[in-house]
Amino acid sequence: MKNTTAGLLAGATFVAGAGAGLATMAFTDAPLPLQPKAEGWDKVEQVRQLIETHSLKDISEEDLLTGALDGMTAALDDPYSDFLDAEETSQFTDSIESSFEGIGATLEKKGEDILIVAPIKGAPAEAAGLRAGDIITAVDGESIEGMAVEEAVQLIRGEKGTVVTLTIRRGGQEADYEITRDTIPIETVYSEVKEQDGKKIGYIEVTQFSEPTADEFLEQLETLESEDIDSLIIDVRGNPGGLLPAVISMTEGFVPTNKPVVQIENADGERESQSGRAREAKPYDLFVLTDEGSASASEILAGALKEGAGATIIGNKTSEKGSSRRRRFRGRQQLEADDEQMAHAGRQLDQ
């Protein structure tokens, strides 16, 4: 079954290692080298011809191809691997760029259920009272049980000003929520200085890791540091993940040059490492707040700051989804291959 976030991607996409909390490495338009076709693949073409000749159902070549690619992904039996079509790809790209239109919530699939990982701060989903862990059972009266996340997202998202009704199961009871869609700006960093017992505490909340997140974080961190803070709290509770380069940019200034921010091990056991760039320790205590909604890129940030910068982690156990995915485009299709994400000292995050 498919598993991804409520944002989804532009162009068609095969993703190995999606998931609600994703740590996306990079895009590339470079074509993959074609390998000699393995024995037996001619059967795929034979089946296509049989369907074209004998099927009573009218189906397009594109739908047949998408079905074949979905089937190959499903054969991996990996809940974090997926194939996204052009529309799904476009939706995901929107969710990590500047804005999109919808209700503002990150979704994931667990078993046959589609649940909310976290509503985006200030978005219609949050205003309507939706919470992390809520299970969506129907959209506008249509059951979504067993539906792929991407299909559910297409039902939920829509033009600003239109209304969608979600049936939510919470604590064994169901209720309908009418939500007016809106433009969802991807504002992912919020900060302030709090004073307690004569001490200045810098507080930064990061709601997800999108394209502008690192720049926003570093700018607001500089502002906090200019006020001579005594400690810094980085809050990634309910943060479902995002772009790994953003995490690296945000954490490398805390981690010394002789320590890695993150190590990545692929399926062949090959590792690559990204080291920190801090030449001296920060002059304040560092804390990271996490909970069960902190996934993937959030876990990577917490692990990097704990292992590399001595940060204290406070909160509940995270989701334990610490894998990253590399996207590979070929024409209008994309493969996102899941690399194993490792923490600072080679300690695996994805258990």
C-alpha positions as a Markdown table, in Angstrom:
| # | Residue | x | y | z |
|---|---|---|---|---|
| 1 | Met | 0.0 | 0.0 | 0.0 |
| 2 | Lys | 1.1 | 3.6 | -0.5 |
| 3 | Asn | 2.4 | 5.6 | 2.3 |
| 4 | Thr | 3.4 | 9.3 | 2.0 |
| 5 | Thr | 2.7 | 12.7 | 3.4 |
| 6 | Ala | -0.3 | 14.9 | 2.8 |
| 7 | Gly | 1.7 | 17.1 | 0.4 |
| 8 | Leu | 2.7 | 14.8 | -2.4 |
| 9 | Leu | 4.9 | 15.4 | -5.6 |
| 10 | Ala | 5.1 | 17.1 | -9.4 |
| 11 | Gly | 5.9 | 14.7 | -12.3 |
| 12 | Ala | 5.5 | 11.0 | -11.8 |
| 13 | Thr | 7.4 | 9.5 | -9.0 |
| 14 | Phe | 8.5 | 6.1 | -7.8 |
| 15 | Val | 9.5 | 6.5 | -4.1 |
| 16 | Ala | 11.3 | 3.8 | -2.1 |
| 17 | Gly | 11.0 | 5.0 | 1.4 |
| 18 | Ala | 8.2 | 7.5 | 1.6 |
| 19 | Gly | 6.3 | 7.6 | 4.9 |
| 20 | Ala | 4.7 | 10.4 | 6.8 |
| 21 | Gly | 8.1 | 11.4 | 8.2 |
| 22 | Leu | 10.5 | 11.7 | 5.3 |
| 23 | Ala | 14.0 | 12.9 | 5.0 |
| 24 | Thr | 14.4 | 13.6 | 1.3 |
| 25 | Met | 18.0 | 13.8 | 0.1 |
| 26 | Ala | 17.9 | 15.4 | -3.4 |
| 27 | Phe | 16.3 | 15.6 | -6.8 |
| 28 | Thr | 18.1 | 14.7 | -10.0 |
| 29 | Asp | 17.0 | 14.7 | -13.6 |
| 30 | Ala | 19.9 | 12.5 | -14.7 |
| 31 | Pro | 18.6 | 9.4 | -16.4 |
| 32 | Leu | 19.3 | 6.1 | -14.7 |
| 33 | Pro | 21.5 | 3.7 | -16.8 |
| 34 | Leu | 19.4 | 1.0 | -18.4 |
| 35 | Gln | 20.4 | -2.5 | -17.5 |
| 36 | Pro | 19.9 | -5.6 | -19.7 |
| 37 | Lys | 16.3 | -6.9 | -19.2 |
| 38 | Ala | 16.1 | -9.8 | -16.9 |
| 39 | Glu | 14.6 | -13.1 | -18.0 |
| 40 | Gly | 10.9 | -13.2 | -17.8 |
| 41 | Trp | 10.1 | -9.5 | -18.3 |
| 42 | Asp | 8.7 | -10.2 | -21.7 |
| 43 | Lys | 5.7 | -11.6 | -19.8 |
| 44 | Val | 4.8 | -8.1 | -18.8 |
| 45 | Glu | 4.5 | -7.1 | -22.4 |
| 46 | Gln | 2.5 | -10.3 | -23.2 |
| 47 | Val | 0.0 | -9.5 | -20.4 |
| 48 | Arg | -0.3 | -5.9 | -21.7 |
| 49 | Gln | -1.1 | -7.2 | -25.2 |
| 50 | Leu | -3.6 | -9.7 | -23.8 |
| 51 | Ile | -5.4 | -7.0 | -21.8 |
| 52 | Glu | -5.4 | -4.7 | -24.9 |
| 53 | Thr | -6.8 | -7.4 | -27.1 |
| 54 | His | -9.3 | -9.2 | -24.8 |
| 55 | Ser | -10.3 | -7.0 | -21.8 |
| 56 | Leu | -13.9 | -5.8 | -21.8 |
| 57 | Lys | -12.8 | -2.8 | -19.7 |
| 58 | Asp | -11.5 | 0.2 | -21.5 |
| 59 | Ile | -8.2 | 1.2 | -19.8 |
| 60 | Ser | -5.5 | 3.6 | -21.0 |
| 61 | Glu | -1.9 | 2.7 | -21.6 |
| 62 | Glu | -0.9 | 5.2 | -18.9 |
| 63 | Asp | -3.2 | 3.5 | -16.3 |
| 64 | Leu | -1.8 | 0.1 | -17.2 |
| 65 | Leu | 1.8 | 1.4 | -16.8 |
| 66 | Thr | 0.9 | 3.0 | -13.5 |
| 67 | Gly | -0.7 | -0.2 | -12.3 |
| 68 | Ala | 2.5 | -2.2 | -13.2 |
| 69 | Leu | 4.7 | 0.2 | -11.4 |
| 70 | Asp | 2.4 | 0.2 | -8.3 |
| 71 | Gly | 2.6 | -3.6 | -8.4 |
| 72 | Met | 6.4 | -3.7 | -8.5 |
| 73 | Thr | 6.5 | -1.3 | -5.6 |
| 74 | Ala | 4.0 | -3.4 | -3.6 |
| 75 | Ala | 6.2 | -6.5 | -4.2 |
| 76 | Leu | 8.9 | -4.9 | -2.1 |
| 77 | Asp | 6.6 | -5.3 | 0.9 |
| 78 | Asp | 8.1 | -2.1 | 2.3 |
| 79 | Pro | 5.6 | 0.4 | 3.9 |
| 80 | Tyr | 7.9 | 3.2 | 3.0 |
| 81 | Ser | 8.2 | 2.5 | -0.7 |
| 82 | Asp | 5.9 | 3.9 | -3.2 |
| 83 | Phe | 5.2 | 5.1 | -6.8 |
| 84 | Leu | 3.6 | 8.5 | -7.2 |
| 85 | Asp | 2.0 | 9.6 | -10.5 |
| 86 | Ala | 2.4 | 13.1 | -11.9 |
| 87 | Glu | -0.4 | 14.7 | -9.9 |
| 88 | Glu | 0.7 | 13.1 | -6.6 |
| 89 | Thr | 4.2 | 14.2 | -7.3 |
| 90 | Ser | 3.0 | 17.8 | -7.9 |
| 91 | Gln | 1.0 | 17.8 | -4.6 |
| 92 | Phe | 4.0 | 16.6 | -2.6 |
| 93 | Thr | 6.3 | 19.2 | -4.1 |
| 94 | Asp | 3.8 | 21.9 | -3.2 |
| 95 | Ser | 3.9 | 20.7 | 0.4 |
| 96 | Ile | 7.6 | 21.3 | 0.8 |
| 97 | Glu | 7.8 | 24.6 | -1.2 |
| 98 | Ser | 6.1 | 27.9 | -0.3 |
| 99 | Ser | 2.3 | 27.1 | -0.1 |
| 100 | Phe | -0.5 | 24.9 | -1.2 |
| 101 | Glu | -4.3 | 24.8 | -1.0 |
| 102 | Gly | -6.0 | 22.4 | 1.4 |
| 103 | Ile | -6.7 | 21.9 | 5.1 |
| 104 | Gly | -3.1 | 21.8 | 6.3 |
| 105 | Ala | -2.4 | 18.4 | 7.8 |
| 106 | Thr | 0.2 | 15.7 | 7.4 |
| 107 | Leu | -1.2 | 12.2 | 6.9 |
| 108 | Glu | 0.1 | 8.6 | 7.0 |
| 109 | Lys | -1.2 | 5.1 | 6.6 |
| 110 | Lys | -1.1 | 2.6 | 9.4 |
| 111 | Gly | -2.6 | -0.8 | 8.5 |
| 112 | Glu | -5.8 | 0.0 | 6.7 |
| 113 | Asp | -6.3 | 3.4 | 8.5 |
| 114 | Ile | -5.3 | 6.8 | 7.4 |
| 115 | Leu | -4.4 | 9.0 | 10.3 |
| 116 | Ile | -3.3 | 12.5 | 11.0 |
| 117 | Val | 0.4 | 12.8 | 12.0 |
| 118 | Ala | 0.1 | 16.5 | 12.8 |
| 119 | Pro | -2.1 | 19.5 | 11.7 |
| 120 | Ile | 0.0 | 22.4 | 10.5 |
| 121 | Lys | 0.1 | 25.3 | 13.0 |
| 122 | Gly | -2.5 | 27.9 | 12.2 |
| 123 | Ala | -4.1 | 25.9 | 9.4 |
| 124 | Pro | -7.8 | 25.1 | 9.0 |
| 125 | Ala | -7.2 | 21.5 | 10.3 |
| 126 | Glu | -5.8 | 22.8 | 13.5 |
| 127 | Ala | -8.6 | 25.5 | 13.8 |
| 128 | Ala | -11.2 | 22.8 | 13.3 |
| 129 | Gly | -9.9 | 20.8 | 16.2 |
| 130 | Leu | -8.1 | 17.9 | 14.4 |
| 131 | Arg | -5.4 | 16.3 | 16.4 |
| 132 | Ala | -2.4 | 14.1 | 15.9 |
| 133 | Gly | -3.5 | 10.4 | 15.9 |
| 134 | Asp | -7.0 | 11.1 | 14.6 |
| 135 | Ile | -8.2 | 8.5 | 12.1 |
| 136 | Ile | -10.0 | 9.7 | 9.0 |
| 137 | Thr | -12.7 | 7.2 | 8.0 |
| 138 | Ala | -14.5 | 9.1 | 5.3 |
| 139 | Val | -14.2 | 12.3 | 3.1 |
| 140 | Asp | -17.5 | 13.9 | 2.1 |
| 141 | Gly | -19.3 | 10.7 | 3.1 |
| 142 | Glu | -17.1 | 8.5 | 1.0 |
| 143 | Ser | -15.3 | 5.8 | 3.0 |
| 144 | Ile | -11.5 | 5.8 | 2.6 |
| 145 | Glu | -10.8 | 2.5 | 4.4 |
| 146 | Gly | -8.1 | 0.7 | 2.5 |
| 147 | Met | -7.4 | 3.7 | 0.3 |
| 148 | Ala | -3.9 | 4.8 | -0.5 |
| 149 | Val | -2.8 | 8.0 | 1.2 |
| 150 | Glu | -2.4 | 9.8 | -2.2 |
| 151 | Glu | -6.0 | 9.0 | -3.1 |
| 152 | Ala | -7.3 | 10.3 | 0.2 |
| 153 | Val | -5.2 | 13.5 | -0.2 |
| 154 | Gln | -6.7 | 14.1 | -3.6 |
| 155 | Leu | -10.2 | 14.0 | -2.0 |
| 156 | Ile | -9.2 | 16.2 | 0.9 |
| 157 | Arg | -7.3 | 18.9 | -0.9 |
| 158 | Gly | -9.0 | 21.5 | -3.1 |
| 159 | Glu | -9.4 | 25.1 | -3.9 |
| 160 | Lys | -9.4 | 27.8 | -1.3 |
| 161 | Gly | -12.9 | 28.6 | 0.0 |
| 162 | Thr | -14.4 | 25.2 | -0.7 |
| 163 | Val | -15.6 | 23.0 | 2.1 |
| 164 | Val | -14.7 | 19.4 | 2.9 |
| 165 | Thr | -16.3 | 17.2 | 5.5 |
| 166 | Leu | -14.0 | 14.7 | 7.3 |
| 167 | Thr | -15.4 | 11.8 | 9.4 |
| 168 | Ile | -12.9 | 11.4 | 12.3 |
| 169 | Arg | -12.6 | 8.5 | 14.6 |
| 170 | Arg | -11.1 | 9.4 | 18.0 |
| 171 | Gly | -11.2 | 7.2 | 21.1 |
| 172 | Gly | -13.6 | 4.8 | 19.5 |
| 173 | Gln | -16.1 | 7.5 | 18.6 |
| 174 | Glu | -16.8 | 9.2 | 15.2 |
| 175 | Ala | -17.7 | 12.8 | 14.4 |
| 176 | Asp | -17.9 | 14.9 | 11.3 |
| 177 | Tyr | -15.7 | 18.0 | 10.9 |
| 178 | Glu | -16.6 | 20.6 | 8.2 |
| 179 | Ile | -13.4 | 22.4 | 7.2 |
| 180 | Thr | -13.0 | 25.3 | 4.8 |
| 181 | Arg | -9.9 | 24.9 | 2.6 |
| 182 | Asp | -7.4 | 27.7 | 2.5 |
| 183 | Thr | -4.0 | 28.6 | 1.2 |
| 184 | Ile | -1.5 | 27.0 | 3.5 |
| 185 | Pro | 1.7 | 29.0 | 3.8 |
| 186 | Ile | 4.7 | 26.8 | 4.6 |
| 187 | Glu | 5.8 | 28.9 | 7.6 |
| 188 | Thr | 7.8 | 26.3 | 9.5 |
| 189 | Val | 9.8 | 28.2 | 12.1 |
| 190 | Tyr | 8.5 | 30.2 | 15.1 |
| 191 | Ser | 10.7 | 31.7 | 17.8 |
| 192 | Glu | 10.6 | 33.8 | 21.0 |
| 193 | Val | 12.6 | 34.6 | 24.1 |
| 194 | Lys | 11.2 | 33.6 | 27.4 |
| 195 | Glu | 12.5 | 34.7 | 30.8 |
| 196 | Gln | 12.4 | 32.4 | 33.8 |
| 197 | Asp | 14.2 | 33.0 | 37.2 |
| 198 | Gly | 16.3 | 35.7 | 35.6 |
| 199 | Lys | 17.4 | 33.5 | 32.8 |
| 200 | Lys | 16.8 | 34.1 | 29.1 |
| 201 | Ile | 15.5 | 31.0 | 27.3 |
| 202 | Gly | 15.5 | 31.0 | 23.5 |
| 203 | Tyr | 12.6 | 28.9 | 22.0 |
| 204 | Ile | 12.4 | 27.7 | 18.4 |
| 205 | Glu | 9.6 | 25.6 | 17.1 |
| 206 | Val | 10.1 | 23.8 | 13.8 |
| 207 | Thr | 6.9 | 22.3 | 12.4 |
| 208 | Gln | 8.5 | 20.6 | 9.3 |
| 209 | Phe | 11.6 | 20.7 | 7.2 |
| 210 | Ser | 10.7 | 22.4 | 3.9 |
| 211 | Glu | 12.8 | 24.4 | 1.4 |
| 212 | Pro | 12.8 | 27.7 | 3.3 |
| 213 | Thr | 13.1 | 26.1 | 6.8 |
| 214 | Ala | 16.9 | 26.2 | 7.2 |
| 215 | Asp | 17.2 | 29.9 | 6.2 |
| 216 | Glu | 14.3 | 30.8 | 8.5 |
| 217 | Phe | 15.8 | 28.8 | 11.4 |
| 218 | Leu | 19.3 | 30.3 | 11.0 |
| 219 | Glu | 17.9 | 33.8 | 10.8 |
| 220 | Gln | 15.8 | 33.4 | 13.9 |
| 221 | Leu | 18.6 | 31.6 | 15.7 |
| 222 | Glu | 20.9 | 34.6 | 15.1 |
| 223 | Thr | 18.2 | 36.9 | 16.5 |
| 224 | Leu | 17.9 | 34.8 | 19.6 |
| 225 | Glu | 21.6 | 34.6 | 20.1 |
| 226 | Ser | 21.9 | 38.4 | 19.8 |
| 227 | Glu | 19.9 | 38.6 | 23.0 |
| 228 | Asp | 22.5 | 36.6 | 25.0 |
| 229 | Ile | 20.3 | 33.6 | 25.8 |
| 230 | Asp | 21.3 | 31.3 | 28.6 |
| 231 | Ser | 19.7 | 28.2 | 26.9 |
| 232 | Leu | 18.0 | 27.2 | 23.7 |
| 233 | Ile | 15.0 | 24.9 | 23.2 |
| 234 | Ile | 14.4 | 23.4 | 19.8 |
| 235 | Asp | 10.8 | 22.0 | 19.6 |
| 236 | Val | 10.2 | 19.4 | 17.0 |
| 237 | Arg | 7.1 | 17.8 | 18.6 |
| 238 | Gly | 4.6 | 16.8 | 16.0 |
| 239 | Asn | 7.1 | 17.5 | 13.2 |
| 240 | Pro | 6.7 | 14.7 | 10.6 |
| 241 | Gly | 10.0 | 15.3 | 8.8 |
| 242 | Gly | 11.0 | 16.9 | 5.5 |
| 243 | Leu | 14.2 | 17.7 | 3.6 |
| 244 | Leu | 17.4 | 16.3 | 4.9 |
| 245 | Pro | 19.6 | 19.1 | 3.5 |
| 246 | Ala | 17.6 | 21.5 | 5.7 |
| 247 | Val | 18.4 | 19.4 | 8.8 |
| 248 | Ile | 22.1 | 19.4 | 7.9 |
| 249 | Ser | 22.2 | 23.1 | 7.4 |
| 250 | Met | 20.4 | 23.7 | 10.7 |
| 251 | Thr | 22.5 | 21.4 | 12.8 |
| 252 | Glu | 26.1 | 21.6 | 11.4 |
| 253 | Gly | 26.6 | 24.9 | 13.2 |
| 254 | Phe | 26.2 | 23.1 | 16.5 |
| 255 | Val | 28.3 | 20.0 | 15.8 |
| 256 | Pro | 32.1 | 20.2 | 15.9 |
| 257 | Thr | 34.1 | 19.8 | 12.7 |
| 258 | Asn | 35.5 | 16.4 | 13.9 |
| 259 | Lys | 32.1 | 14.9 | 14.4 |
| 260 | Pro | 29.5 | 13.9 | 11.8 |
| 261 | Val | 26.1 | 15.5 | 11.7 |
| 262 | Val | 24.7 | 12.4 | 10.0 |
| 263 | Gln | 25.9 | 9.1 | 8.4 |
| 264 | Ile | 23.9 | 7.4 | 5.7 |
| 265 | Glu | 24.2 | 3.7 | 4.9 |
| 266 | Asn | 22.7 | 2.4 | 1.7 |
| 267 | Ala | 21.6 | -1.1 | 0.8 |
| 268 | Asp | 25.1 | -2.1 | -0.2 |
| 269 | Gly | 26.5 | -1.1 | 3.3 |
| 270 | Glu | 28.3 | 1.9 | 1.9 |
| 271 | Arg | 28.3 | 5.0 | 4.1 |
| 272 | Glu | 28.6 | 8.7 | 3.5 |
| 273 | Ser | 29.1 | 11.2 | 6.2 |
| 274 | Gln | 28.3 | 14.9 | 6.7 |
| 275 | Ser | 30.5 | 16.6 | 9.3 |
| 276 | Gly | 29.7 | 19.6 | 11.5 |
| 277 | Arg | 31.4 | 23.0 | 11.1 |
| 278 | Ala | 31.3 | 24.4 | 14.6 |
| 279 | Arg | 34.7 | 25.5 | 15.7 |
| 280 | Glu | 33.6 | 26.0 | 19.3 |
| 281 | Ala | 30.7 | 25.0 | 21.5 |
| 282 | Lys | 27.7 | 27.3 | 21.9 |
| 283 | Pro | 27.7 | 29.4 | 25.0 |
| 284 | Tyr | 24.3 | 28.1 | 26.2 |
| 285 | Asp | 22.6 | 24.9 | 27.1 |
| 286 | Leu | 20.8 | 23.1 | 24.3 |
| 287 | Phe | 17.5 | 21.1 | 24.6 |
| 288 | Val | 15.4 | 19.3 | 22.0 |
| 289 | Leu | 11.7 | 18.6 | 22.6 |
| 290 | Thr | 10.3 | 15.5 | 20.9 |
| 291 | Asp | 7.2 | 13.3 | 21.0 |
| 292 | Glu | 5.6 | 10.4 | 19.1 |
| 293 | Gly | 4.8 | 12.7 | 16.2 |
| 294 | Ser | 8.5 | 13.6 | 15.7 |
| 295 | Ala | 9.5 | 11.5 | 12.7 |
| 296 | Ser | 12.4 | 10.9 | 10.4 |
| 297 | Ala | 14.1 | 14.3 | 9.8 |
| 298 | Ser | 13.1 | 15.4 | 13.3 |
| 299 | Glu | 14.7 | 12.3 | 14.7 |
| 300 | Ile | 17.8 | 12.9 | 12.7 |
| 301 | Leu | 18.0 | 16.5 | 14.1 |
| 302 | Ala | 17.5 | 15.3 | 17.6 |
| 303 | Gly | 20.1 | 12.5 | 17.2 |
| 304 | Ala | 22.7 | 14.8 | 15.6 |
| 305 | Leu | 22.3 | 17.4 | 18.4 |
| 306 | Lys | 22.4 | 14.8 | 21.2 |
| 307 | Glu | 25.3 | 12.8 | 19.8 |
| 308 | Gly | 27.3 | 15.7 | 18.3 |
| 309 | Ala | 26.5 | 18.7 | 20.4 |
| 310 | Gly | 25.5 | 17.3 | 23.8 |
| 311 | Ala | 21.9 | 18.4 | 23.6 |
| 312 | Thr | 19.4 | 17.0 | 26.1 |
| 313 | Ile | 16.4 | 15.3 | 24.6 |
| 314 | Ile | 13.1 | 15.9 | 26.5 |
| 315 | Gly | 9.8 | 14.3 | 25.7 |
| 316 | Asn | 8.1 | 11.1 | 24.6 |
| 317 | Lys | 9.6 | 8.4 | 22.4 |
| 318 | Thr | 9.7 | 9.4 | 18.7 |
| 319 | Ser | 8.2 | 7.4 | 15.8 |
| 320 | Glu | 11.5 | 5.6 | 15.0 |
| 321 | Lys | 11.3 | 6.3 | 11.3 |
| 322 | Gly | 14.8 | 7.5 | 10.6 |
| 323 | Ser | 15.3 | 6.5 | 6.9 |
| 324 | Ser | 16.1 | 8.9 | 4.1 |
| 325 | Arg | 15.1 | 8.6 | 0.5 |
| 326 | Arg | 16.8 | 9.6 | -2.7 |
| 327 | Arg | 14.7 | 10.7 | -5.6 |
| 328 | Arg | 15.5 | 9.6 | -9.1 |
| 329 | Phe | 13.5 | 10.9 | -12.1 |
| 330 | Arg | 13.3 | 9.2 | -15.4 |
| 331 | Gly | 11.1 | 11.1 | -17.8 |
| 332 | Arg | 7.8 | 11.7 | -16.0 |
| 333 | Gln | 8.4 | 9.0 | -13.4 |
| 334 | Gln | 10.4 | 9.2 | -10.2 |
| 335 | Leu | 12.0 | 6.6 | -8.0 |
| 336 | Glu | 12.7 | 7.5 | -4.4 |
| 337 | Ala | 15.1 | 4.8 | -3.1 |
| 338 | Asp | 15.3 | 4.4 | 0.7 |
| 339 | Asp | 18.8 | 4.7 | 2.2 |
| 340 | Glu | 19.3 | 3.6 | 5.8 |
| 341 | Gln | 19.6 | 6.7 | 7.9 |
| 342 | Met | 22.2 | 6.6 | 10.7 |
| 343 | Ala | 22.8 | 8.9 | 13.6 |
| 344 | His | 26.1 | 10.5 | 14.6 |
| 345 | Ala | 28.1 | 7.5 | 16.0 |
| 346 | Gly | 26.6 | 4.9 | 13.6 |
| 347 | Arg | 23.7 | 4.3 | 15.9 |
| 348 | Gln | 20.7 | 3.3 | 13.8 |
| 349 | Leu | 17.6 | 5.5 | 14.1 |
| 350 | Asp | 15.2 | 3.3 | 12.2 |
| 351 | Gln | 14.6 | 0.3 | 14.5 |
